[in-house]
Each structure stands twice: as C-alpha cells, then as structure tokens.
Amino acid sequence: MAEDDQIPDFDKLPEDRSRQRAVPSGRIARFGTFGRLVGGVAGGMMAEGARRLASGDSVSARELILTPGNVQRLTDRLSHLRGAAMKMGQMISLDAGDFLPDELSRILATLRDQANFMPTRQLDSVLKSEWGPDWRKQFRWFNPRPIAAASIGQVHKALTRDGEELAIKVQYPGVAKSIDSDVDNVITLLKIAGFAPPELEMEKLMAAAKQQLHEEADYQREGEQMALYRERLAGVEGFVVPRLHEGLTRGSILAMSFEDGVSIEELGQEPPERRDEVFARLIRLVTRELFDFGLMQTDPNFANFRYRRETGEIVLLDFGACRPVDPAVANGYRKMLLAGLEGNPQEVLVATIEAGFMMPIVAEKHPERVNRMIDIVINEMREDAPFDFGDRAFIPLLREEGYAIAQDKDTWAFPPIETLFVQRKVSGTALLGARLKAKVNIRRITEEVLASTAPLPAAAA
C-alpha cells in the first residue's frame, strides 16, 4: 500500500478466512465455548473408555482425556477463546514444561505458537471504540493484517501522518472482562484432567493468575512499564526497548515504535561466539532485574525477544508481566547464590527455607534427597567454565529426586507467589538457553552482579 493511499474500509476488504477467527467477547458466548469443550472431552473419554474396556485394556482418567481427539478439542477451543484461557496454557507450559505429559506439552506448545487473528470487521469495531469513527485520519496507512497474534491481543504495523512507523497492539474484545471466569474454567478443566490435585492450594495459583492477567490486560500500565525499562536500559549497549506513543495508547490499545528483528531462536544459528555473547547479555539482564532494578519482566515467552543480526542487539517486547521484585525474594536468592558459590550446602539449605523456596518439612522428611539436589546444583554453578545449557544431563537427576519427594503429600504446598513469578523468569530463560544450546560462564556473571549490587532494602510494612 502506498504511503498516501487512502486506508480502505475494513468492512469492504475480502476476508482471509484461513487464519481469521472471531474472538467470543460476551460472557455467555465464552461460557458456551467452555461448555462445548467439556461436553466434547467427556464424550471422547466415554468412547475411548468403552473401546479400551472392550479390548481388555486398563483404563485411567488421564489416559482417557489425552486421546488424540481430546488433545485436538483442547487445543482448538483454548486457541479460539484466547485471552486468559490461552494465557494460562502458556504460563503452565513454561512453568512445568519438563514435567508435563508429552500430549499436554504439545497442546500448550501449540497455544504458544497459535497465530489466529480477529476478522477485519471485529478489528475495525475495536479501533472505532477506542479512537473514534474517524481513526483512519491519523495514519497514512494501517495494515489490517497483523504481524503478530498472541493470547491477549494482536499487533499491527502502521505509519502515522507525520511519518512515524508504529507497532499497534490491539486487545481482543471481551478479554479483560472475562479473565476471572476464564481462569476458573481452565482450573476446572485441569482438575477434570487430573493435573490439579485437590491437595494443592489451587486458590493461591488462581488468585495470582487473575492478578497478573488483569495487569497484562491494562495497556496503559504496560506502556508505563515499557517506558520505565527504556529508561533503565538507556545507555546499555545491546538492548532495544520500543518507544511509547502516548497519544495513541488507550486501555485496550498500546502504540509504540516499530522495532524490527527476527525470532530470538534464530540466534542459535549464529556462530558460537556471537550466540554465547548475546545470550550472556540476556543472563546478565535477568540478574540485574533481580538484584539491581527491583523490577522484573516475569514472562519469558520466547516471542517476547527479537534478535537483530546486523548489530547483535536484543529487542525486548511485551511488558505487561512486569512487576516489582519482593526484596525478601531477591535477598533470598542472593544468600542462596553466595552460599552456593562458597560451596556451603548447609547455608544453601538454610537460605532456601528462609526465603520460602522450600518448606521445612521437606528437609525434615527427605534430608538425603534434598542434600543430593543441593549438591547437584552447587557443583553445576561453581564450575568456573562455560555452562552448557544444551547439556541437561543433570535435569533428570533433579527430576528423579523431586518426583520422589512429590509423592509425599505431606510436603505439598505452594511457595510464596512472588517467588513463583521470579522462578518462572529464571526457568524460562534457562529453557531458552537450552533451545539455543548456549554456553555461558554463569559463575562469573553471578559474581560480577552480586559484587556490584547490595541487598535490596526491606519493603515497608
């Protein structure tokens, strides 16, 4: 489209139905979608159960719900709902990817990569409600086909009348209002599938998920967080943060400078020296968030990072999940890391319990397993050599010990919610390193950042 062309009326554009799918925006419509999902899954379970019983096979609820047909139903319906339903799937996938059944992991991976978008008529309706009926007059051109589509909104490229190239994130209609009910419905599905044991305090997870999702749905807030990160990283080479366009940003629309780049996963195709240097920079950023900024972007979804081959820069995107770091959590990590670097397993254990990362009853009932896990981690982190993220040989050892402890229901409890947010970012960054097969001297980065920062002051009561 030429720069001076008139922006077409979206209502008159031919529909590309291959990837367009209207988002159910009303409460009744979204509830009906969940109802059809539950009904379809139940029917699939009954059919598969009857087939297995007739053939003399054993039957378990988890195996029945994860039949190929039900996997397709779950993927299709959650991607249709988008919003909180899809976001919950992404969160669970990143938090527990190593521990989920393969079938469920595939469902959630599909949700991460899902790229359906709103029909142009629905998009136009949202833009009119936020910018008014004459919104087109503000642009030379506005591409109705999004350049990215995710769980809460989709992103469009546009050029303003004064020549500024922008990325416009438009929130799906009804997403913000449906967060609480969608989270409740997703948890219900997890319980049906047996992935939410009654012994766990799911209410805490639900409350935290709802809070984070409400924050992410507030694009005014996200714009403020993006501006804050841009300020924090001013003068720091190797990072690009989009510039907020305040005049066009609304509660459901986030306007920012368009920043080009390729998928961060393409960094894995670079020469090892470039790959490792760039990923080391990302590790250093995470440690600075934790120990210096007192602020962390807690969503490590790979799509939130872009890579510029020409300069080696990392483009940071999506600041809706930014949140202050609890000083107690940051200082707890500091104590654990210092003790680990000194090779003091007893101090690591004490710091782990004090920070709420582990319940005392776990160490009391399973001291040998806990000590073996601590020894594995200490040996990995103390090595003064590049840590190979692609070599995850120690993960099965930790999983084996952790799984054995998890069989003891007396030890089941959620750690502090603030701890979960930080751990999600740390774990997600490690998963990215594994995907890239990066090799980084973690010990030296940790020592450098700890030496250049001080414990965060305690939060006011």
N, C-alpha and C positions, 0 to 999 in steps of 0.2 A: 504494500500500500504506500503510495507516495506521501510525502510529508504534508502536503497541502490538500490531500484528498479529504472530502467530507466523510466523517465517520458514519458508516452505514447504520440503518435502523436494525437492531438485533432481531426484531420480530420478523424481518424480511429475509434474513440470512438462511440459506439451506442448512438443515441440521446434519451434523456428522454424528450419526447415532451409534457408531461403533464404540465410542468411548464416553458418550454423554449419558448421564443418568440423573434424573431429578432427585434431590435430597428431600425425604419426607420431613416437612417442617413442623407440622402440628403434633400435639401430644397424642391424639388419638391415632394418627397415621403411624407414628413411631411405635406406639404400643402394639398396634396391629401387626407391624412387621415382626416384632419380637414374638407375638403370639403365633404367627405363621411359622417362625423358626422353631419354636419349642414343639409345635404340633408336628412339623416335618421331621425333626430329630426323633421325637417319640415314636412316630410311625416307622422310621428307619430302624430304630432299636428293636421294635417288636418283630419286624420282618427278619432281621438278622438273627435275633434270638431264636425264633421259630426254626430257621434254617439250621442253626448250629445244634439245637436240641434234636432235630430230626436226624441229623447225621451222627449224633452221639458225642459231639464236641463239648468241651467245658465252656461255660458262659460267665463273663464278668461284665459289670456295668461299663467299665472304662473301655474295654474292647468293643462293646456294642456301640457306644457313642462315637467312637473314632473309626467307623467304617468309611470307605471311600465316599459313599453317598452323603453321609452326615458331615464329613470334612468339607465337601463341596457346599452343603447347605450353610454351614457356619461361616465359611469364607464369603460366600455370596451375600448373605444377609448383613453381616457386620460391615462389609465394604459398602453396601447400599446405605446403611444408616450413617456411616462416617461419624463425625463428632466424637462424643465420649465413648461410644461403643468401640470404634476403631482405635481411638487413642489408648483405651485400656488394653486392647490387644497388643499394641506396640510397646506399652510400658511393661507388660508381663513378659513379652518376648525378650526384651533387653535385660530385664532383671533376672530371669531364670532360664535363659536360653540353653545352658548346659545341662539342665536338669529336667526338661520337659520331654514327654514322649515325642518321637520323631514326627508323628502325624500332626500333633498340635503345633509343634515348632514350624511345620510347613504352612499351616493355616496363618500363623502370626507373621511369618516372613512374607507371605502373600499380601497381608494387610499393610505391612511396611512399604511394599513396593506398589501398592494399588494406585492407579492413576486415572480413575473415572473423574469426570468433572460435570459441573452444572450445565444444563442446556442454556443456550444464549438468552432465551426469554426469562428464565429464572434469574440469571445473572443481571440482566437489564433491570429487573424488578428490584433487586438488592441495591444496585447503583443509584436508581432513582430515589429510593427511600432514604439513602444516606446523603447524596449530593444534590438531589432535586431533579426535576424533569429535564432541565437544560444542561445536564452534566457534561455532555459532549463538547460544549463550547470551551471547556478548559483544556482540550487536547487537540494536537494536530492529528494524532492517530492513537488508537487504543485497540490492541489485538484482542478480539473476543475469545480466541483460543488460548487457554492458559499454558504457561511454560512449566508449571508445576502444580500438582494437586496432592493434598495431604488429608489428614484426618479432620481438621477444623476449618480449613479454608483452601483456596486455590490462588495462584499468583499469575498476574497478567503483566505484560510489558506495554508501556505507553510512553508517548512523547508529549510534553506539555507545550502550550503555545509559545513559551519563551525558550524552548529547545532543550529542556531537561529530560533526560531519559530516566524513567522510573520503573520500579517493580511495585505493583499494586496488589496487596494481599486482600482478598475478599472473603469474608467469613460466610460459611454456608448458613442459610436461613434456618432458624429454629434450634441451632446447635446450643447456644448459651442457655436457652430456657429449658432444654431437655437434659442437661448434664446430670442432675440428681437422679432422675428416673432411669436414665440410660445406665448409670453406674450400678444402680440397684439391680437392673435387669441382667447386666453382664455377670455380676456376682452370683445371681440366681442360676445362670447357665453354668458357671464354674462349679457350683455346688452340685447341680444335677450330674455333671460330668465326673464328679469326684475329685476335682482339683482344688477344692476349698474345704478341707476337713473341718468338722464342727469344733474341734479342739482349738483351732486358731482363732484369734480375735479379729475376725474379718471387719468388724465395725471400724477399727482403727484404720485399716487399709482403705476402706470405703470413704471415710471422712477425709483422709489425706488426698485421695484421688479426686474427690469432688472439689476440694480447695484448690488443688493445682489446676484442674481443668477450668474452673471459674476464672482463675488468674490468666490462664492462657487465652481464654475467650475475650479478655479485655484488651483490645488492640491499642487503646490509649496507654494503658500500663506498659504493654510490650514496647511501644515506641519510646517511652521514658527509659526503660531498661536498656534498650539499644543505644540511646544517646549516652547513657552512663558508661557502657562498655567502650563506646567510641572515645570517650574522654579518658578512661583508664588506660587504654592502649595507644593513646596519642604519643607518637614518637617511638613506639616499639616496632622495630622492623619485623616484617614477615607476616603481619596480620592486616586484614581489611575488614572494617565494620561499615555497613551501609549508613548513609546519612539520612536522618529522618526528615520527611517533608511534612511539617506540622500543618500546613494549610489544607492538605487533602486528607489527613488522618482523622478517622472517626472511631467510634466504639467498635464498629464491625468492618472498618477498612483501615489498613496500615499502608501508607505510602512511603517509599524510601528510594534512595538512589539505586539504579540497576548496577549490580556488580557481577561481571562475567566470571566464569570459571567452569571447570569440568568436575565430575564426581570425584570426591576425595579418594575413592577406591582406585582410581587410575594412578594415584601416587605409587601404588605397588608395581607399576610397570616402569618406573623411573630407575636409573642406575642406583645401586645400593647406597652410595654415599649421599645422593640427594634425598632418597626416600628416608634414610635414617635421620638425616639432619632436620628435615621438615617435621617428622613425627616427634623427634626430641623436643622441638619447639612447642608442639601441642602438649606434650607431657609437662613441660615447664609451665605452660599456661594453667593447666589444671592445678598444679601445686601452688601457683600464685593465687588462684581463685580461693583455694582453701586456707592458705596461711598469710596472705597479704591483702587481697581485695576484701575479704569478708563477704564476698558475693560470688555466687556460682550459677552458671547456666547448667541446670541439672538434667537436661535431656540430651544424651549423647547419640541420638539417632544420626546415622551416617549422612543423611540428607541435609543435616544442619551445617555441614562443612563442604566447601568447594575448594578446588585447587587450581592455581594459575601456573601453568608450565613455564611460561616465559620468565616469571620472576621468582617462582618458588613460594609465593605467598599463599596463605590460607584465608579464604573468605569465610567469616563467621555469620551464620544466619539463624533466625528464629530465637528470639529472646523471651518468649512467653513463659518459659520454665525457669527464668532467673529468680533466685530467692536468696535472702541473706543467709550466711552460714552461721549456725549457732556457735558462739565462741567455745562452749563446752565440747562440741564435736570436733572443732578444729584443734583445740588444745589436747583433746584425747588422742587424735591422730598424731600430733606432734610427739607426745610422750611415747606412744607405741613405736613410732619410727625411730626415735632416738634410742630407745631400748633395743630395738632390733638391730640397728647399726652397731651398737656396742656388743651385740651377741648375748644379751641377757634375757633368756626366755622367761624367767620369773617376773621380771619387771614388765615384759610384754603382756603377760597374763594379767597382772595387776591393773595395768593401764587399760587393757581391753574390757575388763569388768567394770572399772570405774567409769569408763565412757559409755557404758550401756551396750557395747557391741556383743557382749556375751553375758548371759545370766549366770550368777554364781553357782546355781545348781548344776549347770553343765560341767563345770570344772570339778565340782564335788563328786559327781556320779561317774564321770568319764575322764579321770585325770590322764590316763595313759594316751588315750586318743587325742585329747586336747594338746598334750605336750608334743605328740608326733606332728600334729598340724602346725604348731608354732615353730618347731624345728625346721620343717619343710620351708615355711615362709622366710624364716631368718636366713637359712642357707642360700635361698634364691636372691634375697635383697642385699646381702652383704658382699656378694661377689663384685669385685672391682673390675668389671669387664662388661661388655655389651650384653644386655639381657635379650635373649631371643624370644620375642613374643610369639613367633610361629611355632616354637617348640613347646607344646603344652603338656609335656610328659608328666609334670608334677600335678596337673589338674585331676587326673583320675585318682591319684593318691589322696588328695584332699577330698575329692568327692566320696571316695570309699569310707574315709573316716567320718565325714559329715553325715553320710547316709546312715551309717551305723548309729550315730548319736540321735539322728532324727527319728529312729524307730522308738525311742523312749519318749512317750507322750508327756511325761512329767517335765521335760525340758522345752516344750513348745511354748514360745512367746515371741511377740513382735519386739524388735529393738526399738528405741526411740525413733519416731517418724523422721526427725531431722537427720538422723544417721542414715536412714534408708535413702534419702534423696542424694546425699553425698556419695554413698556407696554405689548408687546407680550410675553416677557420672564416672567414678573410678573404674567400675567394672566395664561399662560401655566403652570407655577409652581403651582399656586393655583388649576388648574384643576387636576394636578397630586395628590395634597393633597386630593382633593375630591374623586378621584378614590381610593386612599389608605385608606380613612376615618381616616386620621391622625389628632392628636390633639397636637398643639404646642402653647406655650406661645409666641405669636408674639410680644407682648409689650416688654417683657424682651430682646428678641433678638434685636429688633429695638433700644431700649435704649442702649444696650451694644455696638452695632456697631456705632451708632451715637456718643456716648461718646468717642470712641477710634479712631475716624477719624475726619478730618477737611474738610471744604468746598474745593472743587477742584478749583485750580486756573483757571481763565478765559482763554479760548482759544485765541491764538494770532489772531489778525485781519488779 
